[in-house]
């Protein structure tokens, strides 16, 4: 698609901001408590103060009122600049459900939180229900004008930073697999909710959530009780496009750093980028990234146009290809950089670690292939 002059200028502004504010490893460590957290609340607030958060969220709910393409431009450039704000993307995913099914107060609360640089989380997975969300068992029982939640959620991104958590529960244990599921807006500091970080090979991102007699008012139901499955579907489709935008940016960053390296590093009296074996491999990587980017914005443009008949299939295609490409580019870059690619000082090893999780979260890429196959009538 053709980007407007304003969109091109916005991309340059985000790129320059990231280079200035979080362009070095030292800056990023300072913003994330020595690199112990994957997200920086301070950086989120700075983005919010510039009016760059909530671009695609409706103006009537307190958002900027821009397009989803505008949003993807921001996400792509923030990811390319290694801005530590993935939690914002998690909040955008949660917002899709609130915007379509929540009441006016829920929408305004979530939108205002995100635009100011706050965080909203979404808790779907459980120890026995990851790819198979229809097997969710966290119980929400009705007691008068309240619901009481008991059970566990896991792999919940950024819950330790969130204002609220959008929680998938089972309100009717006698219903079918996809029936009797209900979504609740739960304050992250609700009595009885314990949030525990899960140690991973990277900085802190995900959490276990334990609900013990957590009481919320009936007004905390998002949409209507028993209809969560339908309510989640569109939001998860948009989530996959958001992840694709993040991973296009990540792949571009790996490619940027690789190009810098091969045009400076010399062996046998010449830069290593001048050797055909390296040059052709990089040409292939650049082509793959360009194709991912083109398809990402094609899907985003169709979302803006309301053409969502094939959203499930095409968003899965975009997520699948972009996450696999970002991982491939980072691994290839590490190999071509030799020992420098493996050393923490040069940053590529961090990009490799960061590229390993996206093919898993937001629905594993095995699940994406199933969705694509069904979308093709198989």
C-alpha positions as CSV (number, residue, x, y, z in Angstrom):
1,X,0.0,0.0,0.0
2,X,1.1,3.6,-0.4
3,X,1.7,5.5,2.9
4,X,0.7,9.1,3.3
5,X,3.2,11.9,3.8
6,X,1.9,12.1,7.4
7,X,2.4,8.4,8.0
8,X,6.0,8.5,6.6
9,X,6.8,11.5,8.8
10,X,5.3,9.8,11.8
11,X,7.5,6.8,11.2
12,X,10.6,9.0,11.1
13,X,9.6,10.7,14.3
14,X,9.1,7.4,16.2
15,X,12.4,6.1,14.8
16,X,14.3,9.2,15.9
17,X,12.6,9.2,19.4
18,X,13.7,5.6,19.9
19,X,17.2,6.2,18.8
20,X,17.4,9.2,21.2
21,X,15.6,7.7,24.3
22,X,16.3,4.0,24.2
23,X,18.9,3.6,21.5
24,X,21.7,2.1,23.6
25,X,21.8,-1.0,25.8
26,X,22.7,1.2,28.7
27,X,19.6,3.3,28.2
28,X,17.4,0.2,27.9
29,X,18.8,-1.3,31.0
30,X,18.3,1.9,33.0
31,X,14.6,1.9,31.9
32,X,14.0,-1.7,32.9
33,X,15.7,-2.1,36.3
34,X,18.9,-3.4,34.8
35,X,17.1,-5.4,32.2
36,X,15.1,-7.5,34.6
37,X,11.7,-6.5,33.1
38,X,10.7,-6.6,29.5
39,X,8.7,-3.4,29.7
40,X,9.4,0.1,30.8
41,X,6.5,2.0,32.5
42,X,8.6,5.2,32.2
43,X,9.0,4.8,28.5
44,X,5.3,4.1,28.1
45,X,4.5,7.3,29.9
46,X,6.8,9.3,27.6
47,X,5.1,7.8,24.6
48,X,1.7,8.7,26.1
49,X,2.7,12.3,26.8
50,X,3.5,12.6,23.1
51,X,0.0,11.4,22.1
52,X,1.4,8.4,20.3
53,X,-0.6,5.8,22.3
54,X,-4.1,4.8,21.5
55,X,-3.7,6.0,17.9
56,X,-6.3,3.5,16.6
57,X,-8.7,3.8,19.5
58,X,-12.0,5.8,19.0
59,X,-11.9,9.5,19.8
60,X,-15.3,9.2,21.4
61,X,-13.8,6.9,24.0
62,X,-10.8,9.1,24.6
63,X,-8.5,7.7,21.9
64,X,-6.7,9.5,19.0
65,X,-9.2,8.3,16.4
66,X,-6.6,7.3,13.8
67,X,-6.5,4.2,11.6
68,X,-5.2,0.7,12.3
69,X,-2.6,1.3,9.7
70,X,-1.4,4.3,11.7
71,X,-1.2,2.0,14.8
72,X,0.9,-0.6,12.9
73,X,3.3,2.1,11.8
74,X,3.8,3.0,15.4
75,X,4.2,-0.6,16.6
76,X,6.6,-1.5,13.8
77,X,8.9,1.5,14.4
78,X,8.8,1.1,18.2
79,X,9.7,-2.5,17.8
80,X,12.4,-1.7,15.3
81,X,13.8,0.9,17.8
82,X,13.7,-1.8,20.6
83,X,11.4,0.3,22.7
84,X,10.4,-1.8,25.7
85,X,6.6,-1.3,25.4
86,X,5.3,-4.7,24.4
87,X,2.8,-4.4,27.3
88,X,1.1,-1.6,25.2
89,X,0.4,-4.2,22.5
90,X,-1.1,-6.6,25.0
91,X,-3.4,-3.8,26.1
92,X,-4.4,-3.1,22.5
93,X,-5.5,-6.7,22.2
94,X,-7.6,-6.5,25.4
95,X,-9.1,-3.2,24.1
96,X,-10.5,-4.9,21.0
97,X,-12.9,-6.8,23.2
98,X,-13.8,-3.9,25.4
99,X,-14.5,-1.6,22.4
100,X,-16.9,-4.1,20.8
101,X,-18.5,-5.6,23.8
102,X,-17.8,-3.5,26.9
103,X,-20.1,-0.8,28.3
104,X,-19.3,2.9,28.1
105,X,-17.5,3.1,31.4
106,X,-15.3,0.0,30.6
107,X,-14.4,1.4,27.2
108,X,-13.4,4.9,28.6
109,X,-11.4,3.3,31.5
110,X,-9.4,1.1,29.2
111,X,-8.8,3.7,26.5
112,X,-7.8,6.4,29.0
113,X,-5.4,3.9,30.7
114,X,-3.7,3.0,27.4
115,X,-3.4,6.5,26.1
116,X,-1.7,7.7,29.3
117,X,0.9,4.9,29.1
118,X,-0.9,2.5,31.5
119,X,-1.2,-1.2,31.0
120,X,-4.2,-3.5,30.5
121,X,-3.7,-7.3,30.5
122,X,-5.7,-10.3,29.2
123,X,-5.7,-13.7,30.9
124,X,-6.9,-16.6,28.8
125,X,-4.5,-19.5,29.2
126,X,-4.6,-22.0,32.1
127,X,-2.3,-24.9,32.9
128,X,-4.7,-27.2,31.1
129,X,-6.0,-24.8,28.5
130,X,-3.5,-23.0,26.3
131,X,-4.1,-23.5,22.6
132,X,-7.5,-25.1,23.6
133,X,-9.1,-22.1,25.3
134,X,-12.5,-23.9,25.2
135,X,-11.2,-26.0,28.0
136,X,-10.9,-23.1,30.4
137,X,-11.9,-24.0,33.9
138,X,-11.4,-20.9,36.1
139,X,-14.8,-20.8,37.9
140,X,-16.9,-17.7,38.3
141,X,-20.0,-18.3,40.4
142,X,-22.8,-15.9,40.8
143,X,-23.6,-14.7,44.4
144,X,-26.3,-12.0,44.5
145,X,-25.1,-9.0,42.6
146,X,-21.5,-10.3,42.6
147,X,-19.4,-13.0,41.0
148,X,-16.7,-15.0,42.9
149,X,-13.7,-16.1,40.9
150,X,-11.6,-19.2,41.8
151,X,-8.8,-20.8,39.9
152,X,-5.5,-20.2,38.0
153,X,-4.4,-18.4,34.8
154,X,-0.9,-18.6,33.4
155,X,1.3,-17.0,30.8
156,X,-0.4,-13.7,31.4
157,X,1.7,-11.0,29.8
158,X,2.4,-7.8,31.8
159,X,-0.2,-8.6,34.5
160,X,2.3,-7.3,37.1
161,X,2.1,-3.8,35.5
162,X,-1.6,-3.8,34.6
163,X,-4.5,-1.7,35.9
164,X,-7.0,-4.4,35.0
165,X,-7.0,-7.9,33.7
166,X,-9.6,-9.2,31.2
167,X,-10.2,-12.7,32.5
168,X,-11.8,-15.6,30.7
169,X,-13.9,-17.7,33.1
170,X,-16.5,-20.5,33.1
171,X,-19.8,-19.4,34.6
172,X,-21.8,-22.4,33.5
173,X,-20.0,-25.7,34.0
174,X,-22.9,-27.7,32.5
175,X,-22.7,-25.9,29.1
176,X,-20.8,-27.1,26.0
177,X,-17.1,-26.5,25.5
178,X,-17.6,-23.1,24.0
179,X,-20.7,-22.2,25.9
180,X,-20.9,-20.8,29.5
181,X,-17.6,-18.8,29.1
182,X,-17.7,-15.3,30.4
183,X,-15.2,-12.4,30.4
184,X,-14.7,-10.1,33.4
185,X,-12.8,-6.9,33.9
186,X,-10.9,-7.5,37.2
187,X,-8.7,-4.9,38.9
188,X,-5.2,-6.1,39.2
189,X,-5.1,-5.2,42.8
190,X,-8.4,-7.1,43.7
191,X,-8.3,-8.8,47.1
192,X,-7.6,-12.5,46.6
193,X,-5.7,-12.1,43.3
194,X,-2.0,-13.1,43.5
195,X,0.3,-12.4,40.6
196,X,3.5,-14.3,40.4
197,X,6.2,-13.9,37.8
198,X,7.3,-16.9,35.7
199,X,11.0,-17.2,35.1
200,X,12.0,-17.5,31.5
201,X,15.1,-17.2,29.4
202,X,14.5,-13.5,29.0
203,X,13.4,-10.6,31.2
204,X,10.1,-10.7,33.1
205,X,7.1,-10.7,30.8
206,X,4.6,-13.4,31.9
207,X,2.9,-14.3,35.1
208,X,0.8,-16.9,36.9
209,X,-2.4,-15.5,38.3
210,X,-4.1,-17.2,41.3
211,X,-7.7,-16.3,42.1
212,X,-9.0,-17.1,45.6
213,X,-12.5,-15.9,46.3
214,X,-12.0,-12.8,44.1
215,X,-15.2,-10.8,44.2
216,X,-16.2,-8.5,41.4
217,X,-19.6,-6.8,40.8
218,X,-21.9,-8.1,38.1
219,X,-21.1,-4.9,36.2
220,X,-17.6,-6.3,35.7
221,X,-19.0,-8.7,33.1
222,X,-17.8,-7.7,29.6
223,X,-20.6,-8.0,27.1
224,X,-23.0,-10.7,28.3
225,X,-22.5,-13.8,30.4
226,X,-22.0,-17.0,28.5
227,X,-20.9,-15.4,25.2
228,X,-17.1,-15.0,25.7
229,X,-16.1,-17.3,22.9
230,X,-17.8,-15.1,20.3
231,X,-16.6,-11.9,21.9
232,X,-12.9,-13.1,21.9
233,X,-12.7,-14.1,18.2
234,X,-12.3,-10.7,16.5
235,X,-9.9,-9.5,19.2
236,X,-7.7,-12.5,18.7
237,X,-7.6,-11.9,15.0
238,X,-6.5,-8.3,15.5
239,X,-4.0,-9.5,18.1
240,X,-2.2,-11.6,15.4
241,X,-1.9,-8.5,13.2
242,X,-0.4,-6.6,16.1
243,X,2.1,-9.3,16.8
244,X,3.0,-9.3,13.1
245,X,3.7,-5.6,13.2
246,X,5.9,-6.1,16.2
247,X,7.8,-8.9,14.5
248,X,8.3,-7.0,11.2
249,X,9.9,-4.3,13.3
250,X,12.1,-6.8,15.1
251,X,13.2,-8.4,11.8
252,X,14.0,-5.0,10.4
253,X,16.2,-4.3,13.5
254,X,18.1,-7.5,13.1
255,X,18.6,-6.7,9.4
256,X,19.7,-3.2,10.2
257,X,22.3,-4.4,12.8
258,X,23.5,-7.1,10.4
259,X,24.0,-4.6,7.6
260,X,26.0,-2.3,9.9
261,X,28.2,-5.2,10.9
262,X,28.9,-6.6,7.4
263,X,29.7,-3.2,5.9
264,X,32.3,-2.5,8.6
265,X,33.8,-5.9,9.5
266,X,36.8,-6.8,7.3
267,X,38.4,-10.1,6.6
268,X,40.9,-11.0,3.9
269,X,41.3,-7.4,3.0
270,X,37.6,-6.6,2.3
271,X,34.3,-6.1,4.0
272,X,32.5,-9.4,4.6
273,X,29.4,-8.0,3.0
274,X,31.2,-7.9,-0.3
275,X,31.5,-11.7,-0.4
276,X,28.8,-13.3,-2.5
277,X,28.0,-16.0,0.1
278,X,27.0,-13.3,2.6
279,X,25.5,-10.8,0.1
280,X,23.1,-13.3,-1.3
281,X,21.9,-14.6,2.1
282,X,21.2,-11.0,3.2
283,X,19.4,-10.3,-0.1
284,X,17.1,-13.3,0.7
285,X,16.5,-12.1,4.2
286,X,15.6,-8.5,3.0
287,X,13.2,-9.9,0.5
288,X,11.4,-12.0,3.1
289,X,11.1,-9.1,5.5
290,X,9.7,-6.8,2.7
291,X,7.1,-9.4,1.8
292,X,6.0,-9.7,5.4
293,X,5.7,-6.0,5.7
294,X,3.7,-5.7,2.5
295,X,1.2,-8.3,3.6
296,X,0.9,-6.9,7.1
297,X,-0.2,-3.5,5.8
298,X,-2.5,-5.1,3.3
299,X,-4.4,-6.9,6.2
300,X,-4.3,-3.7,8.3
301,X,-5.7,-1.6,5.5
302,X,-8.6,-4.1,5.0
303,X,-9.4,-3.9,8.7
304,X,-9.7,-0.2,8.4
305,X,-12.0,-0.7,5.4
306,X,-14.2,-3.1,7.3
307,X,-13.3,-6.0,5.0
308,X,-12.9,-8.6,7.7
309,X,-14.4,-11.7,6.0
310,X,-11.0,-13.4,5.8
311,X,-9.5,-11.8,8.9
312,X,-9.0,-15.0,10.8
313,X,-7.2,-16.7,8.0
314,X,-5.1,-13.7,6.8
315,X,-4.2,-12.5,10.3
316,X,-2.9,-16.0,11.0
317,X,-0.9,-15.9,7.8
318,X,0.6,-12.6,8.8
319,X,1.4,-13.7,12.3
320,X,2.9,-17.0,11.1
321,X,5.1,-15.6,8.4
322,X,6.3,-12.6,10.4
323,X,7.2,-14.5,13.5
324,X,9.0,-17.2,11.6
325,X,10.8,-14.6,9.5
326,X,11.9,-12.6,12.5
327,X,13.3,-15.7,14.1
328,X,15.1,-16.7,10.9
329,X,16.6,-13.3,10.4
330,X,18.0,-13.1,13.9
331,X,19.5,-16.6,13.8
332,X,21.0,-15.9,10.3
333,X,22.4,-12.6,11.6
334,X,24.0,-14.3,14.6
335,X,25.6,-16.8,12.3
336,X,27.0,-14.2,9.9
337,X,28.3,-12.1,12.8
338,X,30.2,-15.0,14.1
339,X,31.4,-14.7,17.7
340,X,30.2,-11.1,17.8
341,X,26.7,-12.3,17.2
342,X,26.9,-14.6,20.2
343,X,28.4,-11.9,22.5
344,X,26.0,-9.9,24.7
345,X,27.9,-6.7,23.9
346,X,26.6,-6.6,20.3
347,X,23.0,-7.2,21.1
348,X,22.2,-9.9,18.5
349,X,22.0,-12.6,21.1
350,X,19.2,-10.7,22.8
351,X,17.3,-10.4,19.5
352,X,17.6,-14.1,19.0
353,X,16.2,-14.7,22.5
354,X,13.4,-12.3,21.9
355,X,12.5,-13.9,18.5
356,X,12.0,-17.4,20.1
357,X,8.7,-16.7,22.0
358,X,6.5,-14.9,19.3
359,X,6.0,-18.2,17.3
360,X,4.5,-19.6,20.6
361,X,2.4,-16.7,22.1
362,X,-0.8,-15.3,20.6
363,X,-1.6,-18.8,19.5
364,X,1.2,-21.1,18.5
365,X,2.2,-21.2,14.9
366,X,0.9,-24.8,14.7
367,X,-2.5,-23.4,15.6
368,X,-2.1,-20.6,13.1
369,X,-1.6,-23.3,10.4
370,X,-4.8,-25.0,11.5
371,X,-6.7,-21.7,11.2
372,X,-5.3,-21.1,7.8
373,X,-6.1,-24.6,6.6
374,X,-9.7,-24.2,7.8
375,X,-9.9,-20.8,6.1
376,X,-8.9,-22.5,2.8
377,X,-11.7,-24.9,3.2
378,X,-9.6,-27.9,4.2
